[in-house]
Amino acid sequence: MNNKIRKVIIKNGLGLHARPASMIAKITQNAENAVWLNDGNNRADASSVIDILTINGKKGKTLVLEVESERDIHLLETLADFFQSGFGENTDG
């Protein structure tokens, strides 16, 4: 299994909108190499809010998080926890 990828599900009722996109970009801003979000059709640079907002970020959607560097694997867990928490918002939408 590739330890540089992680699948997450969007739990927030509002989906992946500007506030969580900004938080994701902040989490990944100091990565050694690129961190990606993939919705199956689009691949977005996780350090770019604009790129993140191009992702199909509806509630219930599964995304794949990917880091290019072994040194950034810790970011996968941080990001997965953020998704699991519903972005720290009410997940009912």
Buried (B, 14 or more C-beta within 10 A) or exposed (E): EEEBBBEBEBBBBBBBBEBBBEBBBEBBEEBEEBBBBBBEEEBBBBBBBEBBBBBEBEBEBEBBBBBEEEEBEEBBEEBBEBBEEBBEBEBEE
